[in-house]
């Protein structure tokens, strides 16, 4: 445990979750991201980390927390954690199934001490099932859901960073689950376990595509459909400068504007929804977009109903006029990072500084606040 707590942030807690207390067991990926969102929305999040972890208090995903270092193999430390959890609203952990139970911090024991607690569990494969104890990463979890097979060029699937499994199917579903359980607990007075698995969430994200398949509007095979790069009117094109732009002119009126602004008078472009015509039309449109640089296409198309946007790097994105006007990115401690999202009109979110803390002092403060 840290001997002396550092001065805590003077930033006043704000956001719709102000007053909620959450204990996070340190991990990587979706768990910290979920807790970042909860902290951004005003919750008081305490991260329990191992002794000597040397947590980066400027970390984007680790922002807004109080950090306590302790040894969970020490029974005295576990007793302190149980005492802290007795006054918490929620817990978030991302260990393999069974680890928390072996530490003496499993849901049965913790909920017996605090029946109102929401116990959030973040894993890749879930708490049960043949693969529950197997190691894995985002790419594996989305592989078995049908998602990865549908993303990329015809030649092979392409990993969509770790956005679909870790963060879309994992962290966001964990946040939704924890918030729903907190809402229910406020009525029933009873907590529960939230089993958030990345494979569950990634499969859920595929709902629209299963729906389209059932309706005969989606076929298996990458670059065969209008949302997977198969259609000429929904995709990515290279410009003369080597940079790229994106178009999504699906609706007839938007497609008409695309033709007008790109000068697509060729009658072949009349066959917008003819799948057989898409390959040839993609080649023709590729030549058109290659005739001008990205800046020129932005002047011609950006801000229209074509459904157009330049494809920007992470270094370029904060400088885009729309991103800048909405202050979608902020800079803190010299680190450029996304601002809290979503936005709240009456209880706005705010980024608070991270701080080291002492578990005994936290427990006393939480106990006194009940």
C-alpha positions in Angstrom: 0.0 0.0 0.0 1.2 3.5 -0.7 2.5 5.2 2.5 1.3 8.8 1.7 -1.5 9.7 -0.6 -0.7 12.4 -3.1 -2.8 15.5 -3.2 -6.0 14.7 -4.9 -7.4 16.7 -7.9 -9.2 19.9 -7.1 -11.5 19.3 -10.0 -15.0 19.0 -8.6 -16.7 15.7 -9.5 -19.4 16.3 -12.0 -21.5 14.2 -14.4 -24.6 12.0 -14.1 -22.8 9.4 -12.0 -21.4 11.8 -9.3 -21.9 10.2 -6.0 -21.5 6.6 -7.2 -18.5 4.6 -6.0 -16.8 2.0 -8.1 -13.9 -0.3 -7.2 -11.8 -1.4 -10.2 -9.3 -4.2 -10.1 -6.5 -3.2 -12.4 -6.3 -4.8 -15.8 -5.7 -4.0 -19.4 -8.0 -3.1 -22.4 -11.7 -3.0 -22.0 -11.9 -2.9 -18.2 -9.9 0.3 -17.8 -11.7 1.8 -20.8 -15.1 1.1 -19.2 -13.9 2.6 -15.9 -12.6 5.6 -17.8 -16.1 6.2 -19.1 -17.6 5.8 -15.7 -15.1 8.1 -14.2 -15.7 10.7 -17.0 -19.4 10.6 -16.1 -18.6 11.5 -12.5 -18.3 8.2 -10.7 -15.6 8.0 -8.0 -13.5 5.1 -9.3 -10.7 3.6 -7.2 -8.3 1.3 -9.0 -6.6 -1.4 -6.9 -3.3 -2.2 -8.4 -0.3 -4.4 -7.4 2.5 -3.0 -5.3 5.2 -1.3 -7.4 3.0 -1.2 -10.5 4.1 2.4 -11.1 0.8 3.4 -12.7 1.1 6.1 -15.3 -1.2 8.8 -13.8 -1.3 10.6 -17.2 -2.7 7.5 -18.9 -5.7 8.3 -21.1 -7.6 5.1 -20.2 -6.5 5.4 -16.6 -7.6 9.0 -16.2 -9.9 10.2 -13.4 -9.1 7.5 -10.8 -7.7 7.2 -7.3 -5.0 4.4 -7.4 -4.3 2.2 -4.4 -1.4 -0.3 -4.5 -1.7 -3.4 -2.4 -0.9 -7.1 -2.4 -4.0 -9.2 -2.8 -2.1 -12.3 -1.6 -2.0 -10.7 1.8 -5.1 -11.6 3.8 -5.0 -8.3 5.6 -5.1 -6.5 2.3 -8.1 -8.6 1.2 -9.9 -7.8 4.4 -9.4 -4.1 3.7 -10.7 -4.5 0.2 -13.8 -6.3 1.5 -14.3 -3.4 3.9 -14.1 -0.9 1.0 -16.5 -3.0 -1.1 -19.0 -2.9 1.7 -19.5 0.7 0.9 -19.2 0.6 -2.9 -21.9 0.7 -5.5 -20.1 -1.4 -8.1 -17.0 -3.5 -8.7 -15.2 -4.1 -12.0 -12.8 -6.9 -12.6 -11.3 -8.5 -15.7 -9.5 -11.6 -14.5 -10.0 -15.1 -15.8 -13.0 -16.9 -14.3 -12.3 -18.2 -10.8 -9.4 -15.8 -10.0 -11.5 -13.5 -7.8 -13.0 -16.5 -6.0 -9.5 -17.8 -5.2 -8.5 -14.4 -3.9 -11.5 -14.5 -1.5 -13.3 -11.8 -3.4 -15.8 -13.8 -5.4 -19.4 -12.5 -5.9 -21.0 -14.8 -3.3 -18.8 -13.5 -0.6 -18.8 -9.9 -1.6 -22.5 -9.7 -2.2 -23.1 -11.3 1.2 -21.3 -8.3 2.7 -22.9 -5.7 0.4 -26.2 -7.0 -1.1 -26.6 -3.8 -3.2 -23.3 -4.2 -5.0 -23.2 -4.5 -8.8 -20.4 -7.0 -9.6 -19.1 -6.3 -13.2 -17.0 -9.1 -14.8 -15.2 -8.5 -18.0 -13.8 -11.4 -20.0 -13.2 -12.5 -23.6 -15.1 -15.8 -23.5 -17.4 -15.3 -20.6 -17.7 -16.9 -17.2 -18.9 -20.3 -18.6 -18.4 -22.3 -21.7 -15.7 -24.6 -23.2 -13.3 -21.7 -23.8 -13.9 -19.9 -20.6 -10.4 -20.7 -19.2 -8.5 -20.3 -22.5 -6.4 -17.2 -23.2 -7.4 -15.0 -26.1 -7.4 -11.6 -27.5 -9.8 -9.4 -29.4 -9.0 -11.0 -32.7 -10.0 -14.4 -31.4 -13.2 -13.3 -29.8 -14.5 -11.6 -32.9 -13.4 -14.6 -35.0 -16.1 -16.8 -33.7 -18.9 -14.3 -34.0 -18.9 -13.9 -37.8 -17.6 -10.3 -37.5 -14.0 -10.8 -38.5 -15.0 -13.0 -41.5 -17.0 -10.1 -42.9 -14.4 -7.4 -42.6 -11.7 -6.8 -45.2 -11.0 -7.4 -48.9 -11.9 -10.6 -50.7 -8.4 -12.1 -50.2 -8.5 -12.3 -46.4 -10.1 -10.9 -43.3 -8.5 -7.8 -41.7 -8.5 -7.1 -38.0 -10.4 -3.8 -37.3 -7.9 -2.8 -34.7 -9.3 -4.0 -31.4 -12.4 -1.9 -31.6 -15.0 -4.5 -32.2 -14.1 -7.0 -29.4 -12.3 -5.2 -26.6 -14.1 -1.8 -26.8 -17.3 -2.1 -28.8 -18.3 -5.6 -27.7 -16.5 -5.6 -24.4 -16.2 -2.2 -22.6 -19.3 -0.6 -23.9 -21.5 -3.6 -23.0 -19.9 -3.7 -19.6 -20.8 -0.1 -19.1 -24.3 -0.6 -20.2 -24.7 -3.7 -18.0 -23.3 -2.0 -14.9 -25.5 1.1 -15.4 -28.6 -1.1 -16.0 -27.8 -3.1 -12.8 -27.2 0.1 -10.8 -30.6 1.4 -12.0 -32.3 -1.8 -11.1 -30.6 -1.9 -7.7 -31.9 1.5 -6.9 -35.4 0.1 -7.1 -34.9 -3.4 -5.7 -32.1 -2.8 -3.2 -30.3 -5.8 -4.6 -27.1 -6.1 -6.6 -26.2 -8.8 -9.1 -23.4 -10.1 -11.3 -22.9 -8.6 -14.8 -21.2 -11.1 -17.0 -19.8 -9.1 -19.9 -18.0 -11.2 -22.5 -16.4 -9.8 -25.6 -17.7 -12.6 -27.7 -21.2 -11.9 -26.5 -21.0 -8.2 -27.3 -19.3 -8.7 -30.6 -22.1 -11.1 -31.6 -24.7 -8.6 -30.5 -23.1 -5.9 -32.6 -23.6 -8.2 -35.6 -27.4 -8.2 -35.1 -28.2 -6.0 -38.2 -26.2 -8.2 -40.5 -27.9 -11.4 -39.2 -31.2 -9.5 -39.8 -30.1 -8.5 -43.3 -29.0 -12.1 -44.1 -32.4 -13.4 -43.0 -34.1 -10.9 -45.3 -31.9 -12.0 -48.2 -30.1 -8.6 -48.3 -26.6 -9.9 -47.2 -24.5 -12.6 -48.7 -21.4 -14.2 -47.2 -18.1 -13.3 -48.9 -16.2 -10.0 -48.3 -16.7 -7.2 -50.8 -20.0 -8.7 -51.9 -22.3 -6.3 -50.1 -23.1 -2.7 -50.1 -21.5 -2.1 -46.6 -18.4 -4.2 -46.8 -16.6 -2.4 -49.7 -18.4 -4.3 -52.5 -20.4 -1.4 -53.7 -18.8 1.5 -55.6 -20.9 4.0 -53.7 -19.8 3.0 -50.2 -16.1 2.7 -49.8 -12.6 4.1 -49.6 -10.8 5.8 -52.5 -7.2 7.0 -53.0 -6.6 10.5 -54.2 -3.9 11.9 -56.4 -1.8 12.9 -53.4 -1.8 9.4 -51.9 -4.3 10.3 -49.2 -7.8 8.7 -49.0 -11.4 9.7 -48.8 -14.6 7.9 -47.9 -18.0 8.0 -49.4 -21.3 6.4 -48.3 -23.8 7.5 -50.9 -26.4 4.8 -50.3 -29.7 6.6 -50.7 -30.7 7.6 -54.3 -30.7 11.3 -53.5 -27.2 11.1 -52.0 -26.0 9.0 -55.0 -27.4 11.6 -57.4 -25.3 14.3 -55.6 -22.2 12.1 -55.8 -22.7 11.8 -59.6 -23.3 15.5 -59.9 -20.3 16.6 -57.9 -17.9 13.9 -59.3 -19.1 14.4 -62.9 -20.3 10.8 -63.2 -22.4 11.3 -66.4 -21.6 7.8 -67.8 -24.9 5.9 -68.2 -23.3 2.9 -66.6 -23.6 4.6 -63.2 -27.4 4.4 -63.5 -27.1 0.8 -62.3 -26.5 1.8 -58.7 -27.8 -1.4 -57.1 -26.8 -3.9 -59.7 -24.2 -6.0 -57.8 -22.8 -7.4 -61.1 -22.0 -3.8 -62.2 -20.2 -2.9 -59.0 -16.6 -4.1 -59.8 -16.5 -2.1 -63.1 -18.0 1.0 -61.5 -15.6 0.8 -58.6 -12.7 0.9 -61.1 -14.2 3.9 -63.0 -14.8 5.8 -59.7 -11.3 5.0 -58.5 -9.9 6.7 -61.6 -12.1 9.7 -61.0 -11.0 10.2 -57.4 -7.4 9.6 -58.4 -7.7 12.7 -60.6 -7.6 15.2 -57.8 -6.0 15.5 -54.4 -7.8 15.1 -51.1 -8.0 18.9 -50.4 -9.6 19.4 -53.8 -12.2 16.7 -53.1 -12.9 18.2 -49.7 -13.6 21.6 -51.2 -16.0 19.9 -53.7 -17.8 17.5 -51.5 -17.3 18.1 -47.7 -20.4 19.5 -46.1 -22.8 18.2 -48.8 -25.3 15.4 -48.5 -23.0 13.1 -50.6 -21.9 11.5 -47.3 -18.3 12.2 -47.8 -15.3 12.6 -45.4 -11.5 12.7 -45.7 -9.8 9.8 -44.0 -7.6 11.4 -41.4 -4.8 10.0 -39.3 -4.8 10.3 -35.5 -2.4 13.2 -35.8 -4.7 14.9 -38.3 -8.1 14.3 -36.7 -7.9 16.8 -33.8 -7.1 19.6 -36.4 -10.2 18.9 -38.5 -12.6 22.0 -38.3 -15.5 19.9 -37.1 -13.5 18.0 -34.5 -12.0 21.3 -33.3 -15.3 23.2 -33.1 -16.9 20.5 -31.0 -13.7 20.0 -28.9 -13.8 16.3 -29.5 -10.1 16.1 -28.6 -8.4 17.7 -25.6 -4.8 18.0 -24.5 -4.0 17.2 -20.8 -0.5 16.9 -19.4 0.8 17.2 -23.0 -1.2 14.2 -24.1 -3.8 14.6 -26.9 -6.8 12.4 -26.1 -10.5 12.1 -26.8 -12.8 14.1 -24.6 -15.6 12.4 -22.6 -18.5 11.2 -24.5 -21.5 11.3 -24.7 -22.4 14.8 -23.6 -25.0 15.7 -20.9 -26.8 19.1 -20.9 -27.4 19.4 -17.2 -24.7 17.2 -15.6 -21.7 17.6 -17.9 -18.8 15.2 -17.8 -15.3 16.3 -16.8 -11.9 14.7 -16.9 -10.4 14.6 -13.4 -6.7 14.0 -12.6 -5.6 10.7 -11.3 -4.2 10.5 -7.8 -2.7 7.9 -5.5 -4.7 7.1 -2.4 -4.8 5.2 0.8 -7.3 2.4 1.2 -8.0 3.0 4.9 -8.7 6.7 4.3 -11.0 5.8 1.4 -12.9 3.3 3.4 -13.4 5.7 6.2 -14.6 8.4 3.8 -17.0 6.0 2.1 -18.3 4.7 5.3 -18.9 8.2 6.6 -20.8 9.1 3.4 -23.3 6.3 3.8 
